[in-house]
């Protein structure tokens, strides 16, 4: 297209290839497209959770009388009630609440890193990227502990009746959880826990790797020599998305 045609299209408000639509660079647009596709994936997981959840009855008695059974859906606050180093202490959803707070605070430090990039302040970018990365690592460490505790289960276990892999009906004490049976409730409860939180944890892990790469490049002055910190903004979009998704996962799986 000639320069004259581009000028005419520009006057008419039509993008002729020489401008950035919505004042967003190619990299930012591609990140938005990726995040949009990922939204559909997480939405599919959460919709599946909702469909399976409503197919099971809820426990009808008082919360403090809850007993695990594969006949009804577990009460999350009675399952996720442990805290590291406080063995035997009943603290409903306290630990997962701490995890959520850590991830949200890492989103705040990410905002500060992006703002510092707009000011071309290399020192502040490095500082806030480091805090964001530490927040992500801490969250993953907490999630690893939660998975470990969920898999190993309680000291007493729960007497459950289930169909084993050979098609036989078995009644025995079950400890912890796997993809086939768990001591907390119906098999889909553990299956959805592993798939949903695991898929999110995978995204957080990717995010931490990206944060480290950006932290290193900012620290050695690569972005400063380029004259801009756009890469920090693109990784920030991804990190905010990961944090926002966790809010929905926390709401659907732990609270509903």
C-alpha positions in Angstrom: 0.0 0.0 0.0 1.4 3.4 -1.0 2.1 6.2 1.6 -0.7 8.2 0.0 -3.2 5.4 0.5 -2.1 4.9 4.1 -2.5 8.6 4.7 -6.1 8.5 3.2 -7.1 5.5 5.2 -5.6 7.1 8.4 -7.8 10.1 7.8 -10.8 7.9 7.4 -10.1 6.1 10.6 -9.1 2.8 8.9 -6.0 0.9 10.0 -3.6 0.7 7.1 -1.0 -1.4 8.7 1.2 1.4 9.9 -0.5 2.1 13.2 -1.0 0.0 16.4 -4.7 -0.9 16.9 -5.9 0.3 20.3 -2.4 1.6 20.9 -1.3 -1.9 21.7 1.9 -3.5 20.3 1.9 -6.8 18.5 3.3 -8.5 21.6 0.6 -7.2 23.9 -2.2 -8.2 21.4 -0.8 -11.7 21.2 -0.7 -12.0 25.0 -4.3 -10.9 25.1 -5.3 -13.5 22.5 -3.5 -16.2 24.5 -5.2 -15.2 27.7 -8.5 -15.2 26.0 -8.0 -18.8 24.8 -6.9 -19.7 28.3 -10.0 -18.2 29.8 -12.1 -20.8 27.9 -10.0 -23.6 29.3 -10.3 -22.5 32.9 -14.0 -21.8 32.3 -14.5 -25.3 31.0 -12.9 -26.7 34.2 -15.0 -24.6 36.5 -18.3 -25.3 34.6 -17.4 -29.0 34.8 -16.9 -28.7 38.5 -20.3 -26.9 38.9 -22.1 -29.6 36.8 -20.6 -32.4 38.9 -21.0 -30.6 42.2 -24.8 -30.1 41.7 -25.2 -33.8 40.8 -24.3 -34.8 44.4 -26.5 -33.9 47.4 -25.0 -31.7 50.1 -24.5 -32.8 53.7 -27.7 -31.9 55.5 -26.6 -31.9 59.2 -24.8 -29.3 61.2 -21.3 -28.6 59.9 -19.6 -29.8 63.1 -21.3 -33.2 62.7 -19.9 -33.7 59.2 -18.6 -37.2 58.4 -16.9 -38.0 55.1 -18.9 -40.2 52.7 -19.0 -40.9 49.0 -22.8 -40.5 49.1 -22.7 -36.6 49.3 -20.3 -33.8 48.5 -17.8 -32.9 51.2 -17.8 -29.6 53.1 -14.6 -27.9 52.0 -14.0 -26.1 55.3 -14.0 -29.5 57.1 -11.5 -30.9 54.6 -9.1 -28.0 54.1 -8.6 -27.2 57.8 -5.0 -28.0 58.4 -2.1 -25.5 58.8 1.7 -26.4 58.6 3.4 -26.9 62.0 0.0 -26.8 63.8 -0.9 -30.5 63.8 -4.4 -31.2 65.2 -5.5 -27.6 65.1 -8.8 -27.1 63.3 -8.4 -24.0 61.2 -11.0 -24.0 58.4 -9.7 -22.6 55.1 -7.0 -20.5 57.0 -4.1 -21.9 55.0 -5.7 -21.5 51.6 -6.7 -18.0 52.7 -3.0 -17.3 53.4 -2.1 -18.7 50.0 -4.7 -16.4 48.3 -3.4 -13.4 50.2 0.2 -14.1 49.1 -0.8 -14.4 45.4 -2.9 -11.2 45.5 0.0 -9.3 47.1 2.3 -10.6 44.3 -0.1 -9.0 41.9 0.3 -5.7 43.7 4.1 -5.9 43.5 3.7 -6.7 39.8 1.7 -3.5 39.3 4.6 -1.6 41.0 7.1 -3.2 38.7 5.1 -2.2 35.6 4.8 1.4 37.0 8.5 1.5 37.6 9.1 0.4 34.0 7.0 3.3 32.8 9.4 5.5 34.7 12.4 3.6 33.3 13.5 3.1 36.9 15.7 0.0 36.5 16.3 -0.4 40.3 12.7 -0.3 41.2 11.8 -2.7 38.4 14.3 -5.2 39.7 13.2 -4.8 43.3 9.5 -5.3 42.6 10.1 -8.2 40.1 12.1 -10.0 42.8 9.2 -9.6 45.4 6.7 -10.8 42.8 8.8 -13.8 42.0 9.2 -14.6 45.7 5.5 -14.4 46.1 4.9 -16.9 43.3 7.5 -19.3 44.7 5.9 -19.0 48.2 2.5 -19.8 46.7 3.8 -22.8 44.9 5.5 -24.0 48.1 2.2 -23.7 50.0 0.4 -25.5 47.2 2.9 -28.3 47.3 2.3 -28.7 51.1 -1.5 -28.7 50.5 -1.2 -31.4 47.9 1.0 -33.5 50.1 -1.4 -33.2 53.0 -4.4 -33.9 50.8 -2.7 -37.0 49.3 -1.5 -38.5 52.6 -4.7 -37.7 54.4 -5.6 -37.8 58.1 -4.1 -40.1 60.7 -7.4 -42.0 61.2 -8.6 -42.2 57.6 -12.2 -42.8 56.8 -14.2 -46.0 56.3 -15.4 -45.9 52.7 -17.3 -48.2 50.4 -16.2 -48.0 46.7 -15.7 -50.0 43.6 -12.0 -50.9 42.9 -10.2 -51.1 39.6 -11.3 -54.8 39.3 -15.0 -53.9 39.5 -15.3 -55.3 43.1 -17.2 -53.4 45.8 -14.8 -52.8 48.7 -15.3 -51.5 52.2 -12.2 -50.4 54.0 -10.4 -47.5 55.7 -9.1 -45.1 53.1 -6.2 -42.7 53.8 -5.7 -39.6 51.7 -6.6 -39.3 48.1 -5.8 -40.5 44.6 -7.6 -40.3 41.3 -9.7 -43.4 42.1 -10.7 -43.1 45.7 -10.3 -40.6 48.6 -11.2 -40.4 52.3 -13.0 -37.1 51.9 -16.0 -37.9 49.6 -16.9 -39.0 46.0 -14.0 -39.7 43.6 -14.7 -36.6 41.5 -14.0 -34.3 44.5 -10.3 -35.4 44.5 -10.1 -35.6 40.7 -11.3 -32.0 40.2 -9.0 -30.9 43.0 -6.0 -32.3 41.2 -6.9 -31.2 37.8 -8.1 -27.6 38.6 -5.5 -26.6 41.2 -2.8 -28.6 39.3 -3.6 -26.8 36.0 -3.5 -23.5 37.8 -0.3 -24.4 39.6 1.3 -25.2 36.2 0.4 -21.7 35.0 1.9 -20.2 38.1 5.1 -22.2 37.6 5.4 -20.9 34.0 4.8 -17.4 35.4 7.6 -17.8 37.9 10.0 -18.8 35.1 8.9 -15.8 33.1 9.4 -13.5 36.1 12.9 -14.9 36.7 13.9 -14.3 33.0 12.5 -10.8 33.1 14.1 -10.1 36.5 17.5 -11.2 35.1 17.2 -9.2 31.9 16.1 -6.1 33.9 19.0 -6.6 36.3 21.7 -6.7 33.6 20.2 -3.7 31.9 18.8 -5.3 28.7 15.5 -3.4 28.9 17.3 -0.2 29.8 19.4 -0.4 26.6 16.2 -1.1 24.6 14.7 2.1 26.0 11.5 0.5 27.3 10.2 -2.2 29.7 7.3 -3.5 27.6 8.2 -7.1 28.4 7.5 -6.4 32.0 4.0 -5.2 31.0 3.3 -8.4 28.9 4.4 -10.7 31.8 2.4 -8.5 34.1 -0.8 -9.2 32.0 -0.1 -13.0 32.4 0.6 -12.7 36.1 -2.6 -10.7 36.8 -4.6 -13.3 34.8 -3.1 -16.1 36.9 -4.1 -14.3 40.1 -7.6 -13.5 38.9 -8.2 -17.1 37.9 -7.2 -18.3 41.4 -9.9 -16.0 42.8 -12.5 -17.9 40.8 -10.9 -21.3 41.7 -10.9 -20.4 45.4 -14.5 -19.2 45.2 -15.8 -22.2 43.2 -13.9 -25.1 44.8 -13.3 -23.9 48.4 -16.3 -21.8 49.1 -19.2 -23.2 47.0 
